[in-house]
Each structure stands twice: as C-alpha cells, then as structure tokens.
Amino acid sequence: MYKLPTTATAPFCPSAASDTVAIPANASLGRKLLLFMGPGLMISVGYMDPGNWATAIEAGSRFGYALLFVVVLASLCGMVLQNLCSRLGIVTGRDLAQLSAERYSPRVAKGQWLLAELSITATDLAEVLGAALAFHLLLGVSITTGVVLTAFDTVIVLALQGANFRRLEAIVLGLIGTIGACFIVELALIKPFWPDVAAGLKPSWDVLTQQEPLYLAIGILGATVMPHNLYLHSSVVQTRANQGGDKASAIRFARFDTIASLSLALFINAAILVLAAAAFHRSGHTDVVEIQDAYHLLDPLVGGTLASILFGVALLASGQSSTFTGTIAGQVVMEGFLKAKIPCYQRRLITRGLALIPAFIGVLWIGESAVGKLLVLSQVVLSLQLPFALWPLIRFTSDRSLMGEHANSLGTRWLAWGLFGLISLANLMLVWFWVS
C-alpha cells in the first residue's frame, strides 16, 4: 500500500514522508522481507558505476585474479557502512543531511553541503562518460556526440513523473538484472579457469607490497563507497513504514536488504575483474586500461561480436541506473541541508549540466583518451569528500542520546572508526599517487 506523493514540486523524487511502503505487523516473515527489499538496490548501483569498471578492468588485465580479494573486502566495508546509514534513518526518522544541518553550525553544514554537491557532480561525470562511451561503442558515434546524447536522459526523468518509489526500485532492479545477465553470458563465453578465480579470493598481502597493484587496490577501495550513497541510504530506507513500530526488526530487515543488494554489486564488480583477467591477462594483453580498449579486444579474443555488444549494453545500463539514484541523492542533500525543494527534472538538469562541462572540455581538448583520465579524476574527487560524510555518520550512530538502545556497540564503533581510518588513508594515498 502506497501513499502517493503529496507535492507536485518533487515528482519521482519521493521522500520517506511522501511515498512509503506499509509493512503490516501481522505479515509473514517472507512477506516482510519482500516489502523491505528495495532501498538497498538503489544504493547498490553506486557500487557498479563506470568509475568502478575502470579500476576493475585495469586490475584484471594487469594482475589477473590477484586483486579479486580487494574487491570482496571493499564490498564488505561498504556493507558495514551502509548498514550504519539504514540504522540511522530507521531509528531517528531523519537522514544524514538533515541531522548534519541540525547538529552542526550553519557554516560547517554549508561546507558539508557543498562537498556533497561536488561528490554528486563527480558521480554524474562518471555516468556521463560511461553512457557516452557506451553510445560510442554501440552506435559508432563520436565520444562528443555520445556526451550530447547523455543530456537527453532528462526526458526519462520527465517520463517517470508521479511514479511511486516501488516502481522506481523495480526499474533499477531491471537495469541491475540486465548488467548481471550480460556478465553471466560473457563469463560463459570467456570460460575463466575457476580454480584460479578461487585462488584470487584468498588475501595476498605480498601483492600489495608492490606500488602498482597497491595503487589499483587503493583505487578499488576508494571507488567503492560513494559519499552520496551515505546520504541517500539514510533517507530512502524511511520509505518502509513498519506498522508494528518495532525498530529492531526493521533494522534487521534493512540489514538483509543491504547485504543482499550489495552482494549483487559485488558479483558484478568481481565479474568485471574476472572478465578482464580471463580475456586479457591470460592472453598477454596486460596493458588494457581503458574501457573502450576492453570492448574492442573482446571480439577477436572470443571469436564473435556477442561479448562486446553485451559489454556495451551493460555499460549503458550501469550509467542509466546511476542516473536515477544520483538525482534522488541530489534532492535528499538539497532538502536536508537547505530545506529547499525543486522539481526533479530541474535537479537533473542542474547536475547533468555541471557534469557536461568538464566532459565536453576534456573530450574536445584531449580527445577520446580523456575518458579514462576523467573517470580517474571523478574517483579522486569522491575520495576527498568521503571522510566528511563518514565522520558525522559514525558520530551520530554512536550517540546514545540520539540512537538510544540502537547506538553502535563498542565493537561496532571500533570497526567503524577502523574503516574510517583505513578508507581515509587509502584515499589520501590515491590522491598522492594521482598527483605524483
């Protein structure tokens, strides 16, 4: 049962207050699980955006399966932090942006808002580049034309005006399913040697003692947890209204949703690395670092065009699914920090317009090689912003006056702060490698 959006100023960007899914107290366990599933899917697309593709392809082509365990560990870190976000939203009934605006000074809150907006623009830049590259590969148009075509995704936003949140989640699930199906077929065509894949899941710290694999490992970690996902998750989890009022059970159901959804993202990121390792590293093509290089090399290596076409379709689906969540994240951040509401298509135009500027400049100035450089730049920008979102998240969820009995336990606090230190150090090293 849904409450349709009550305001005409924010079509298809439903908030917890305006578009909720009721969870009957007497529903069966399976029914409750199905109704709670959804918010995690909205978050998972940020873990498989084109920025992640770039690092996974390079890692697989250069070092085979050796860094597969890093993909797994990075996804586990993401699960821990996203669970903190869902708990914050369920217990307080407010999202991370709203709480930051309330509990910090106006100057600090405004700084957080600017950084959050910068991270959303950087994320959208990766989506623009990924979708433009997909158009280039599938349609044969230039990268510049592909960038122009990405501007028209605002039409999709307009077409979804009035759609409830459950329908939007179904669309995102369909796009994620498309990506997953493409990679399942591709892996069947490539035929990886699975014992070697399994060996790559075992942590090997010796690999990380070398600068190049360490750089890629840091890139994988830095590109996994997206700052805007922390704000988004604490908001969209509130679209589930547990009629029994039992917050503990709601937290458990949300945890299941988060882990299941991010496991899908883990599979896709791992599949990208495995594909690159099996197709390129095994055949001696250890210098494949660009997404378009991977696309063009799949045909001769596999012996047909199906693998490359599926690769392009998956890349396009990746960019488009991130478009929806990026738009909603922008709305959440703007409403939470500024208490300002604008129609979603206007929000989409603003974010996409800001992302198109560096994309156009880079492609026109540098050429097609700018895509890889700009994708790396977008991940560096995200890495710089991430600690500023993680700090208040961990502080708020550890505050017993705010969270009551649902505040982080001592073990959870140690784990969360340890991840904060690890991710912050990894991001600083990523920036150092990038500028040096």
Buried (B, 14 or more C-beta within 10 A) or exposed (E): EBBEBEEEEBBBBBBBEBBBBBBEEEBEEEEBBEBBBBBBBBBBBBBBBBBBBBBBBBBBBBBBBBBBBBBBBBBBBBBBBBBBBBBBBBBBEBBBBBBBBEBBEEEBBBBBBEBBBBBBBBBBBBBBBBBBBBBBBBEEBBBBEBBBBBBEBBEBBBEBBEBBBBBBBBBBBEBBEBBBBBBBBBBEBBEBEEEBBEBBEEEBEEBBEEEEBBBBBBBBBBBBBBBBBBBBBBBBBBBBBBEEEEBEBBBBBBBBBBBBBBBBBBBBBBBBBBBBBBBBBBEEBBEBBBBBBBBEBBBEBBEEEBBBBBBBBBBBBBBBBBBBBBBBBBBBBBBBBEEEBBBBBEBBBBBBEBBBEBBBEBBEEEEBEBBBEBBBBBBBBBBBBBBBBBBBBBBBBBBEEBBEEBBBEEEBBEBBBEBBEEBBEBBBBBBEBBEE
